Amino acid sequence: MPDLLTLATLLAIGLAAGFLAGLLGIGGGILIVPALVLLLGFDQHLAQGTSLVVIIPAALAGSWTHYRRGRLDLRVAAFVAVGGVIGAAIGSLSALSLDDALLQRLFAVVLIVVALRMLIPRRTELTTEDALVGRVPEQD
């Protein structure tokens, strides 16, 4: 059994990840994986595998809260979930074939690219309906 400090750290990581997942709609892995690696010395593979399991109950709790407020599109979620299940299986197999240091760098690069993309504003907004039917909005 882990010592008290490790247990407190794990609880704090989960609390922060759950809060950010609920607040921003992000997967908790964006926080859990780096925290497990940097704070507790997990290797990248173990951190990613652990994070995938942790995200399930947190995602269910956050999704239920949004559903009760009418802020969840189940049709879109179903399509994304099918792709997500297939992608997760393929991605997990791919991750397990990579060296730990390379996987850690790849994770960091993805975080940086996503952050930069989020900071660069879109010219026009794309609605859910537009995305589902493949409609591209006109550029200004």
C-alpha positions in Angstrom: 0.0 0.0 0.0 1.4 3.5 -0.9 2.4 5.8 2.0 0.2 8.6 3.2 2.0 11.3 1.1 1.6 9.3 -2.1 -2.1 8.6 -1.4 -2.6 12.4 -0.8 -0.8 13.2 -4.0 -2.9 10.7 -6.0 -6.1 12.1 -4.5 -5.0 15.7 -5.3 -4.1 14.7 -8.9 -7.6 13.1 -9.3 -9.3 16.1 -7.8 -7.5 18.5 -10.1 -8.1 16.3 -13.1 -11.7 15.9 -12.4 -12.2 19.6 -11.8 -10.5 20.5 -15.1 -12.5 17.8 -16.9 -15.7 19.1 -15.6 -14.8 22.8 -16.1 -13.2 22.6 -19.5 -14.4 19.3 -20.9 -10.9 18.0 -21.3 -9.8 14.5 -20.7 -8.2 14.2 -17.3 -5.2 12.6 -18.9 -3.9 16.0 -19.9 -3.1 16.5 -16.2 -3.0 13.0 -14.8 -0.3 11.7 -17.1 2.2 14.5 -16.5 1.5 14.5 -12.8 2.0 10.8 -12.4 5.3 11.0 -14.4 6.7 14.2 -12.9 5.4 14.0 -9.3 5.4 10.2 -8.6 8.0 8.9 -11.1 5.7 6.7 -13.1 7.0 5.7 -16.5 5.0 7.1 -19.4 3.3 3.8 -20.3 2.2 3.2 -16.8 0.9 6.8 -16.4 -1.1 6.6 -19.7 -2.6 3.2 -18.8 -3.6 4.4 -15.4 -5.0 7.6 -16.7 -7.3 5.8 -19.2 -9.0 3.9 -16.3 -9.3 7.0 -14.1 -11.0 9.0 -16.8 -14.0 6.7 -17.0 -15.8 7.5 -13.7 -14.8 11.2 -14.0 -16.1 11.5 -17.5 -19.4 9.8 -16.5 -19.9 12.2 -13.6 -19.2 15.2 -15.7 -21.3 14.0 -18.6 -24.3 13.3 -16.4 -24.1 16.8 -15.0 -24.0 18.3 -18.5 -26.8 16.0 -19.6 -29.1 17.1 -16.8 -28.6 20.7 -18.0 -29.3 19.9 -21.6 -25.7 20.5 -22.6 -24.9 17.1 -24.2 -25.5 16.0 -27.8 -25.9 12.3 -27.5 -26.0 11.8 -31.2 -22.6 13.5 -31.7 -21.3 11.7 -28.6 -22.3 8.3 -30.0 -20.4 8.9 -33.3 -17.3 10.2 -31.6 -17.4 7.3 -29.1 -17.3 4.7 -31.8 -14.3 6.3 -33.3 -12.8 6.8 -29.9 -13.0 3.2 -28.9 -11.4 2.1 -32.2 -8.8 4.8 -32.0 -8.0 4.0 -28.3 -7.3 0.4 -29.1 -5.1 1.2 -32.0 -3.4 4.1 -30.2 -2.7 1.9 -27.1 -1.1 -0.8 -29.2 1.0 1.8 -30.9 2.0 3.4 -27.6 3.1 0.1 -26.2 5.4 -0.4 -29.2 7.2 2.9 -28.6 10.2 3.6 -26.3 9.1 5.3 -23.1 11.2 8.5 -23.7 9.9 8.8 -27.2 6.3 8.4 -26.0 6.9 11.0 -23.4 8.2 13.5 -26.0 5.3 12.7 -28.3 2.9 13.4 -25.5 4.5 16.8 -24.8 4.5 17.7 -28.5 0.8 16.9 -28.8 0.0 19.1 -25.7 2.0 22.0 -27.3 0.3 21.7 -30.7 -3.2 21.5 -29.2 -2.4 24.5 -26.9 -1.2 26.6 -29.8 -4.1 25.6 -32.0 -6.5 26.7 -29.2 -4.8 30.0 -28.9 -5.1 30.8 -32.6 -8.7 32.0 -33.2 -10.9 30.6 -35.9 -12.2 32.9 -38.6 -15.7 31.5 -38.5 -17.6 29.2 -36.1 -18.6 25.7 -37.2 -21.9 24.4 -35.8 -22.5 20.8 -34.8 -24.9 20.4 -37.7 -22.3 21.8 -40.2 -19.7 19.4 -38.9 -22.1 16.4 -39.1 -23.1 17.0 -42.7 -19.7 18.1 -43.9 -20.7 21.7 -44.6 -17.8 24.2 -44.6 -18.6 27.7 -43.6 -17.7 30.6 -45.9 -14.5 32.4 -45.0 -14.6 36.1 -44.2 
